[in-house]
Amino acid sequence: MSSIIVILFFGGWLYLPFSIKLLSIMFLFVWIRATLPRYRYDQLMYLGWKVILPLSLGFTLLSISLFLIFI
């Protein structure tokens, strides 16, 4: 996954810059996984249904209303 990210978003096939970018993204993945809390399944379900879904619906309604106002 790190190599795909480097190829698609950071470009370049030269060996040394590719390796440096690859190792830095791999380090970033490990660092994020080690520092962020691990959620249980019920916490993820609560977060998805009670927090993220209403926020996304609200932002969708807001963007539709702004689009209709500024047509």
MODELLER restraints for C-alpha pairs under 7 A, 6 or more apart:
rsr = mdl.restraints
at = mdl.atoms
rsr.add(forms.Gaussian(group=physical.xy_distance, feature=features.Distance(at['CA:2:A'], at['CA:22:A']), mean=5.94, stdev=0.5))
rsr.add(forms.Gaussian(group=physical.xy_distance, feature=features.Distance(at['CA:2:A'], at['CA:25:A']), mean=5.96, stdev=0.5))
rsr.add(forms.Gaussian(group=physical.xy_distance, feature=features.Distance(at['CA:2:A'], at['CA:26:A']), mean=6.12, stdev=0.5))
rsr.add(forms.Gaussian(group=physical.xy_distance, feature=features.Distance(at['CA:3:A'], at['CA:22:A']), mean=5.90, stdev=0.5))
rsr.add(forms.Gaussian(group=physical.xy_distance, feature=features.Distance(at['CA:6:A'], at['CA:21:A']), mean=6.52, stdev=0.5))
rsr.add(forms.Gaussian(group=physical.xy_distance, feature=features.Distance(at['CA:6:A'], at['CA:22:A']), mean=6.35, stdev=0.5))
rsr.add(forms.Gaussian(group=physical.xy_distance, feature=features.Distance(at['CA:12:A'], at['CA:18:A']), mean=6.50, stdev=0.5))
